[in-house]
Amino acid sequence: MTLILLPPSEGKTGRSRGRAVDLPSLSFPELNGVRETVLDSLAKVSASADAYDVLGVGVSLKDEVERNTRWRTEPAVPVSELYSGVLYDALGYSTLSAGTKRRAGARLLVVSAAWGALRMADRVPPYRLSMGTTLPGHGPLASVWRDPLAAALEGAAGKSVIVDCRSSTYAAAWRPAGANAAKWVSVSVVRERGGVRSVVSHNAKHTRGLVARYLLESGKDPGTPKALHRLISDRWNAELDRTATGWTLTVVEHD
């Protein structure tokens, strides 16, 4: 089964009423101890005078920062509805067929600074926290999550090809190792104009969302990086390269 890793988005959709998060019901319950530690520290920071500096946000996000302090009581939202933004708009979860949504439930995995790893059916409250943040007393969040995510996800990957649509900030929290590294494929997107290639962040997020949707809708489970490359090449101009730690699948878009 293909495992597709997604980053979270800064934009999140909340609810005005509903049940709060139920930690034991979340995927990867072995992460709950770290989740509580991170979220309680986040709540403390968010109530402090230097919250904006620590979180790297402006005063315009005051309401979102304050919401961090209520993570235990804030209404929880299914992950499939929580995240918004360029990648998630391209993924278009709400427009997927019922069968494709079932595949998404098993194959999509969001790596989160607050929650570690989540599946589409998990219900959590909106939050404001980036993996690039350093929480006082804990250090960089990517380092905080590295060992717990490795313990939880190396086994979850099984024999899957791992299609990584995350940014480098979130990839730092878990890089597949051992046998999984041989099946780890990072998706890169470049734009080619006049023979010159450049990376465009907004465009890359959009294309990664489309790639994730295409894989889900195909219903196929490529068993190797090369089989994944052949499948993606049916839709895009794509190149597959071996790296020191895994593979890179580069989608080349032309103006």
C-alpha positions as CSV (number, residue, x, y, z in Angstrom):
1,M,0.0,0.0,0.0
2,T,1.3,3.5,-0.9
3,L,1.9,5.8,2.0
4,I,1.6,9.5,1.1
5,L,3.1,12.0,3.5
6,L,1.6,15.5,3.6
7,P,2.6,18.7,5.4
8,P,0.0,20.6,7.4
9,S,-1.1,24.0,6.2
10,E,-1.0,27.3,8.0
11,G,-4.7,27.8,7.2
12,K,-7.0,25.7,9.4
13,T,-10.8,25.5,9.6
14,G,-12.4,25.5,13.1
15,R,-15.8,25.0,14.5
16,S,-17.9,27.0,16.9
17,R,-19.2,23.9,18.7
18,G,-18.6,20.2,19.0
19,R,-16.6,17.7,21.1
20,A,-13.1,18.3,22.2
21,V,-10.2,16.1,21.1
22,D,-10.1,12.6,22.5
23,L,-6.5,11.7,22.7
24,P,-6.9,7.9,23.0
25,S,-8.9,7.8,19.8
26,L,-6.2,9.3,17.7
27,S,-4.0,7.3,15.3
28,F,-0.6,6.4,16.7
29,P,-1.7,6.6,20.4
30,E,1.9,5.9,21.4
31,L,2.6,9.5,20.4
32,N,0.1,10.9,23.0
33,G,2.7,11.5,25.7
34,V,4.7,13.7,23.4
35,R,1.5,15.3,22.0
36,E,0.5,16.4,25.5
37,T,3.9,17.7,26.4
38,V,4.2,19.8,23.2
39,L,0.6,21.1,23.4
40,D,0.8,22.0,27.1
41,S,4.1,23.8,26.4
42,L,2.4,25.5,23.4
43,A,-0.5,26.6,25.6
44,K,1.9,28.1,28.2
45,V,3.9,29.9,25.5
46,S,0.8,31.2,23.8
47,A,-0.4,32.8,27.1
48,S,3.0,34.5,27.6
49,A,4.1,38.0,26.7
50,D,6.6,36.7,24.1
51,A,4.2,34.4,22.4
52,Y,4.4,36.1,19.0
53,D,8.2,36.1,19.0
54,V,8.4,32.4,19.9
55,L,5.8,31.3,17.4
56,G,7.1,33.6,14.7
57,V,3.7,35.2,14.0
58,G,2.3,38.7,14.0
59,V,-0.3,40.3,16.3
60,S,-2.8,39.9,13.5
61,L,-3.0,36.2,14.5
62,K,-3.9,37.1,18.1
63,D,-7.1,34.9,18.1
64,E,-5.2,31.9,16.7
65,V,-2.5,32.2,19.3
66,E,-5.1,32.5,22.1
67,R,-6.9,29.4,20.7
68,N,-3.7,27.4,21.4
69,T,-4.3,27.9,25.1
70,R,-7.7,26.0,24.8
71,W,-6.5,22.9,22.9
72,R,-8.1,20.6,25.5
73,T,-11.6,22.1,25.2
74,E,-11.7,23.7,21.7
75,P,-14.1,21.8,19.3
76,A,-12.2,19.2,17.3
77,V,-12.4,18.9,13.5
78,P,-11.7,15.9,11.2
79,V,-8.3,16.3,9.7
80,S,-10.0,15.9,6.3
81,E,-11.7,19.2,6.9
82,L,-9.1,20.9,9.2
83,Y,-6.4,22.0,6.7
84,S,-6.9,24.5,3.9
85,G,-4.5,26.2,1.5
86,V,-2.9,25.5,-1.9
87,L,-2.0,21.8,-1.5
88,Y,-5.3,20.9,0.2
89,D,-7.3,22.8,-2.4
90,A,-5.6,20.8,-5.2
91,L,-6.1,17.5,-3.2
92,G,-9.8,18.4,-3.0
93,Y,-10.7,15.8,-0.4
94,S,-14.4,16.8,-0.3
95,T,-14.8,16.1,-4.0
96,L,-13.3,12.6,-3.9
97,S,-15.5,9.6,-4.5
98,A,-16.4,7.4,-1.6
99,G,-13.9,4.7,-2.6
100,T,-11.1,7.2,-3.1
101,K,-11.9,8.7,0.4
102,R,-11.5,5.2,1.9
103,R,-8.1,4.9,0.2
104,A,-7.2,8.4,1.5
105,G,-8.0,7.3,5.0
106,A,-5.5,4.5,4.8
107,R,-2.8,6.1,2.7
108,L,-2.6,9.8,3.6
109,L,-0.6,10.8,6.6
110,V,-0.2,14.4,7.8
111,V,3.0,15.2,9.8
112,S,2.2,17.9,12.3
113,A,4.2,20.0,14.7
114,A,1.5,19.8,17.3
115,W,0.2,16.2,16.8
116,G,3.1,14.3,15.3
117,A,1.2,12.3,12.7
118,L,-2.5,12.2,11.9
119,R,-4.8,10.4,9.5
120,M,-7.8,11.9,7.7
121,A,-10.4,10.6,10.2
122,D,-8.6,11.9,13.3
123,R,-10.3,14.8,15.0
124,V,-8.2,17.6,16.5
125,P,-8.7,21.3,17.2
126,P,-7.1,24.0,15.0
127,Y,-3.7,25.2,16.3
128,R,-1.0,27.6,15.4
129,L,2.5,26.0,15.4
130,S,5.2,25.3,12.9
131,M,7.7,22.5,12.9
132,G,10.4,25.2,12.6
133,T,9.5,26.5,16.0
134,T,11.7,26.1,19.1
135,L,9.7,25.7,22.2
136,P,11.4,26.9,25.4
137,G,12.7,24.0,27.4
138,H,12.3,21.5,24.5
139,G,14.4,22.8,21.6
140,P,13.5,22.6,17.9
141,L,10.3,20.7,17.3
142,A,11.7,18.6,14.5
143,S,14.2,17.2,17.1
144,V,11.4,16.7,19.6
145,W,9.5,14.5,17.2
146,R,12.3,12.7,15.4
147,D,12.6,9.6,17.7
148,P,8.9,9.3,18.5
149,L,7.9,9.5,14.9
150,A,10.6,7.0,13.8
151,A,9.3,4.5,16.4
152,A,5.7,5.0,15.3
153,L,6.1,5.3,11.5
154,E,8.9,3.0,10.5
155,G,6.6,0.1,11.2
156,A,3.5,1.8,9.8
157,A,5.2,2.2,6.5
158,G,5.4,-1.6,6.1
159,K,6.3,-2.5,2.6
160,S,4.8,0.7,1.2
161,V,6.4,3.1,-1.3
162,I,6.6,6.3,0.7
163,V,5.6,9.3,-1.4
164,D,6.8,12.4,0.4
165,C,4.9,15.6,-0.4
166,R,6.3,17.5,2.7
167,S,8.4,20.6,2.8
168,S,12.0,20.2,4.1
169,T,10.9,21.7,7.4
170,Y,8.5,18.8,8.1
171,A,10.7,16.2,6.5
172,A,13.3,17.0,9.1
173,A,11.0,15.5,11.8
174,W,11.1,12.0,10.1
175,R,13.2,10.7,7.3
176,P,12.6,7.0,6.6
177,A,15.6,4.8,7.5
178,G,16.8,1.3,6.9
179,A,14.7,-0.7,4.4
180,N,12.2,2.1,4.2
181,A,14.8,4.5,2.8
182,A,15.0,2.5,-0.3
183,K,11.2,3.1,-0.9
184,W,11.2,6.8,0.2
185,V,10.4,9.1,-2.8
186,S,10.4,12.9,-2.2
187,V,8.3,14.8,-4.7
188,S,10.0,17.9,-6.1
189,V,8.5,20.4,-8.6
190,V,10.3,22.6,-10.9
191,R,9.3,25.0,-13.6
192,E,11.3,25.0,-16.8
193,R,11.4,28.1,-19.0
194,G,13.9,28.4,-21.9
195,G,15.9,25.5,-20.7
196,V,16.3,27.0,-17.2
197,R,14.7,25.4,-14.2
198,S,13.5,27.1,-11.0
199,V,11.5,26.1,-7.9
200,V,8.3,28.0,-7.3
201,S,6.9,27.3,-3.8
202,H,3.2,28.1,-4.5
203,N,3.3,26.0,-7.7
204,A,5.0,23.1,-6.0
205,K,2.3,22.9,-3.3
206,H,-0.4,22.9,-5.9
207,T,1.3,20.1,-7.9
208,R,2.0,18.0,-4.9
209,G,-1.7,18.1,-4.0
210,L,-2.6,17.1,-7.6
211,V,0.0,14.2,-7.4
212,A,-1.6,13.0,-4.1
213,R,-5.1,13.1,-5.6
214,Y,-3.9,11.3,-8.8
215,L,-2.4,8.5,-6.8
216,L,-5.5,8.0,-4.7
217,E,-7.8,8.1,-7.7
218,S,-5.7,5.7,-9.7
219,G,-6.4,3.0,-7.1
220,K,-2.9,1.6,-7.9
221,D,-0.2,0.8,-5.4
222,P,3.2,1.0,-7.2
223,G,5.5,-1.4,-5.4
224,T,8.8,0.3,-6.3
225,P,10.0,3.9,-6.8
226,K,10.4,3.0,-10.5
227,A,6.8,1.8,-10.8
228,L,5.7,5.1,-9.1
229,H,7.7,7.0,-11.7
230,R,6.0,5.2,-14.5
231,L,2.5,5.9,-13.0
232,I,3.2,9.6,-12.5
233,S,4.8,9.9,-16.0
234,D,1.4,8.9,-17.4
235,R,0.2,12.4,-16.3
236,W,3.3,14.6,-15.9
237,N,6.8,15.0,-17.3
238,A,8.7,13.4,-14.4
239,E,12.2,12.3,-13.6
240,L,13.4,9.8,-11.0
241,D,16.8,10.1,-9.4
242,R,18.5,8.1,-6.7
243,T,19.9,10.1,-3.8
244,A,22.2,9.2,-0.9
245,T,19.1,8.6,1.4
246,G,16.3,7.7,-1.0
247,W,14.8,8.9,-4.2
248,T,13.6,12.2,-5.7
249,L,10.7,12.3,-8.2
250,T,10.9,15.7,-10.0
251,V,7.8,16.9,-11.8
252,V,8.9,19.3,-14.5
253,E,6.3,21.9,-15.6
254,H,6.8,24.0,-18.7
255,D,5.5,27.5,-19.3
